[in-house]
């Protein structure tokens, strides 16, 4: 069974030409940056089907770079993203991949720096909406109907409690939660659906919780 999670964001203000190929791609790039926790120094980006065939003409290449730089979809610098990335010595490689995928607007991003890296699969499903379907080898399962948190953490005693305690303190209700781990004591992933979008001050607190390595919001 294939599980999907959704960045459920509708109708973006954006630098064109395409909400699917530009705005969606920018959000996939920014998700990778956020999950890495810092600006990457390199990225290997596999593009599939429609993304592979039209990424230059439709701006998918500069949009992904813009997301990695942290630009919002309407940032006026978006169409100069590749030049800006080069000036910052961010090494981005685009690979036109022929492997079969379930959606034509699919990208696999492997991004990192000298210390760490993150790998995710993102799908742009139209109107600026995107799905993140895989993160560091974990398949994701979310309804897409509610805001959510993706929390990468070390499999240690108290890691889950450190997150849920903060959410309870701020009266944020958990509607659905799953935890997966590679192995005992290894990398793990919390996927948490909540009833409201989480404010930045709460996100800052969550990032400081015990055993947390990376955290990203999925906005509704």
N, C-alpha and C positions, 0 to 999 in steps of 0.2 A: 504494500500500500504506500502511496506517495503522499506525504504530508506537506502542506503549504502554510506559510505565514504571510500576512499582508501588511504592508505599509499603506494603510487605507487613507490616502490623501487625495482630495478631489479638486479638480479644476485649478491647477497652479497658475499663478502669474509667472511668466517664464520668458527667457530668451529662446527664440525659435531655432529651427523651423518646425519641430514636431514634438507634441506632448509625449508620445510614446518613445521616440528615438532620442529626444533631447532632455526634457524635464525628467522623465523616468530614469534615464541613464544617469543624470546628475545625482538623483536620489540614491541610486545604487552605489555610486562612487562615494557619496557622503556617508552612507551606512558603513562601508568598508573602513573609511577613515575613523569614524566614531568607535567602531569596534576594536580597531587597532589601539585607539586611545591617544594617538598623536598623528602628526602629518607623516605619511610614509616617505621614504627616500627612494623606493622603487615599487613598481607594480608590473605584474604580468597579467594581461587581460585577454581571456579567450572569448571571442565573439562567435555566435552561432546563427545560422540561417539568415533571417532578414538583417539582424545586426551586422553579420559578417559581410553581407553583400552591399549594404548601403551606409555603413558607418561613417564614411568620409562625407558623402553628399548630404546626409541628414543630420550631421553634427553629433553623432553618438560618441565619436572619439574625443572631441573637445569637452562634451558634457561630462563624460566619465572623469576626465582630468579635472574639470572644475569641481566635481564632487569631492575628489581626493584632496583638492586644495581647500575644501571647506566652503565653497561658494553655494549660496542659495540659488534656486532655479531662475530668479529674476536679476541676478547679479550682472551688471553691465560688462564685467570683465569676462563673462563666460566664454564668448567666442574667441578670446585670446588665451584661453586656459593652457593650451599646449605650449605656447611660447612662454607663458609665465612659469609653468612647471619646469621647462628646460632651463630658464634663468635661475631657478632655485635648485638646479641639479637633481631634480626628481626624474629618475629613469623609468619611462613608461614604454612597455612593449605590447603591441596589439597583435594578436594571433587569430587569423581567420580559421576557425576550427570547423571540421566537417563532421564531427560526431553528431549522432542523433539526439535531439532534445524534444521536450514536450511542448515548448512554446517558441515561436520564431524570434522573439525579442529576448534572448537569453544571453547572459554574460557570466563568466566565472572569473572572479578577481582574486588574485593572490598578491597581497600587498604587505610590505614590511619595511624594516630598517635593520641596523646592525645587530639588534637585540631580540627582535620578535617578529612574527608575521601572523596574518589572518587570511583565511581562505573562505570565500562565500560564493554562493550562486544566487544571482538576482534575475528577476524576470520583470520586464516592463509590460503591463497588461493594458495600457491605454489611459488617456486622460491624466497622465502624471502619476497614476497608481503603480506601485511596484510590489512584488512579492520577494521575500528572501526565503528560499526553500532549503538552503543548506548552509551550515556554519561550522567550519573546522571539522567536517566529517559527520556532524550531527544533522539528521533530517529534522525539520521543524514542523510542529503541528499546532496551528492556531486557527480559530474560527475566522479571523479577519473582521469580526463584528465589533471588537472592543480594542481600546489601547492596550499595549503590552510592553513588557520589559524582556530583553534578552540579556541574561547575566552569565558571563563566563567566570568561572570560579574554580578554586582548588577544592578537591573533594576532602574537606576537613570538617571535623566536628564544629558545629556552630555557624557554618557558612549560610545555610538556609535561614536559620533563626535571625541572623544579623540583618537580612533583607526584610523578612516578614515583620520583624519588630518595628523597623522604621516605617514601613507602610501602615501598620496598625496605629502607630503614634500619630500619624498624619491623617488618620481616618480614611485610608484608601482601601477599599474592599477588593479582595482577590476573588475573581469569578472562576478561574481555571488556572491550574499550575501543574507543570511537569518538570521532573529533574532526570537528566541522563548523565552518565559518566563513562569515560573510556575504560577505566578500571579502578579498583579500590585505591584511593589516594591520588588518582590521576586527575586530568582536566575534566571538568563537568560543566553542564549547561542547565540553568534554570530558565524556563519559559513561563512567564506569568502574565495572564490577562487580568486587567483591572477595570474598574467601572468609570474611571475618569483619566484624562491626560495628566501627566505628572509634571509639576512645575520644576524649573531649573534648580531652585534652592533645595528641593527634595532630592533631585538627581545628584547634586553635589554631595549630599549626605550619604546617599546610597553608594557612591563611588568610594567613600572612605570606610565602608563596612568591612568586616573581617573576611579575609581570604578571597576578596573580589579582584579579578584581574581586568575585566572589561565589562562595560554595560552600555546598552543602547536602548532608546525608546522607540516604540512603534506607535505613531501618532494616529489618532482617530479624528 
